[in-house]
Amino acid sequence: MKIAFLGPHASFTQLAAAQLFPDNELLPQASILDCFNAVENGEAVKAVVPLENSIEGTVSMTLDYLYKTPSIKIEAEAVMPIAHHLMIHPENSIENIERIYSHPQALAQSFHFLDTHYKEIPKQDFSSTAAAAKFVSENKDTAIAAVANQFAANLYGLKIINRNIQDFEQNHTRFIIISKQQNMYQNDHLETLGEKSGMLITLPEDHPGGLHQVLSVFAWRKMNLSKIESRTLKTGLGNYFFFINVEGPWKEVLHGNALKELESIHANVDFLGNYKEFLLES
Ligand SMILES: O=C(O)C(=O)C[C@]1(C(=O)O)C=C[C@@H](O)C=C1
C-alpha cells in the first residue's frame, strides 16, 4: 500500500507517516495539495498531512482541501512532539548567514527566537522544513540556514547551531491520515489518546444565531466539542465553513435525530469520519 506524505525525506510529516505506516511504501510529495491529489487519483491509498500545531494553530491548506475534496475522509489523528533546530552547511559559519529558510509553520513556531537572535536576517518560506534543509545542503556557497529537525540535519549533513528554538518547549503538531475509504485506522502499538468524529458544516446564509443553532444540537445531547475552527469560504467576507470535532463515538447519533435537526436548520454537514487519536514519538 502506498502512503503519500509532505516530503522530502526527513520532513516532520515523514516522521509521523513512518510511525503510522512502518511497513508501507512512503511516497514523498511536494505540497499538501499533491498529497490530496495523490489520494484522489489513486496514486496513493492514503496520505499523512499536518492539520494543526499547538503554537501556530491550524494548517489552513489542509482544512481548505478537506472542504474542497468531499471524497476525502479522515481515518486517524496523530499527535507528535515537534523540536526545531537552526542548521547550516558545515563549511559555513554562523556569523555570515544571509537568509533563513523553512516551512511557514516552522518559522512561525520559532518566531520569537528568530526575531530576538536573527532579526535583520530575511526569512523565506519553503515547501517543508526538510526541503529547506536539503536546499541548504545543496548550496554550500551561499550563506543560508534552515529551520528543521534532527533527522534532516543527519540526512542532509548539516550542522546544528541552535537547538530547540520553538517558542514554547511544549510544541505538538496534529497530523491526519486521509483516504477515500471511511475506515477507522487501528494500531495496537501506539498509545491511543481518544476517539472523536470530524465534520465540516456550512450554513446556507449568515443569519443571527446560525452557529448557535448548530452548536446547540450537540450541547443538548451533552456531546463535547474538542475543536471548532471557522475558515473562509473565499466567496466573500463573512462567509465561513466550520470544522468541528466531537469527542467519543457518536456516529449513530449523528445519523439519527441530530442529523435531522441539523438538516432542519438547513446546515450542510460533510461527515469526515469517526476516528482515533494516537500519540507518536518525536
Ligand atoms: O515542514 C515539515 O517538515 C512538515 O512536515 C510540515 C509541518 C506543518 O505544516 O505543520 C509539520 C510539522 C511542523 O508543525 C512544521 C511543519
The ligand as a MOL file (V3000), in Angstrom:
LIG
                    3D

  0  0  0     0  0            999 V3000
M  V30 BEGIN CTAB
M  V30 COUNTS 16 16 0 0 0
M  V30 BEGIN ATOM
M  V30 1 O 7.7440 21.0660 7.0120 0
M  V30 2 C 7.6060 19.9340 7.5140 0
M  V30 3 O 8.5730 19.2270 7.8550 0
M  V30 4 C 6.2550 19.4140 7.6890 0
M  V30 5 O 6.0930 18.2220 7.7950 0
M  V30 6 C 5.1150 20.4080 7.7790 0
M  V30 7 C 4.8400 20.9330 9.1920 0
M  V30 8 C 3.4670 21.7130 9.2080 0
M  V30 9 O 2.9470 22.0680 8.1680 0
M  V30 10 O 2.9830 21.9680 10.3190 0
M  V30 11 C 4.7260 19.8100 10.1220 0
M  V30 12 C 5.0780 19.9170 11.4290 0
M  V30 13 C 5.6010 21.1740 11.9830 0
M  V30 14 O 4.4920 21.8230 12.6000 0
M  V30 15 C 6.1500 22.0790 10.9390 0
M  V30 16 C 5.8720 21.8930 9.6180 0
M  V30 END ATOM
M  V30 BEGIN BOND
M  V30 1 2 1 2
M  V30 2 1 2 3
M  V30 3 1 2 4
M  V30 4 2 4 5
M  V30 5 1 4 6
M  V30 6 1 6 7
M  V30 7 1 7 8
M  V30 8 1 7 11
M  V30 9 1 7 16
M  V30 10 2 8 9
M  V30 11 1 8 10
M  V30 12 2 11 12
M  V30 13 1 12 13
M  V30 14 1 13 14
M  V30 15 1 13 15
M  V30 16 2 15 16
M  V30 END BOND
M  V30 END CTAB
M  END
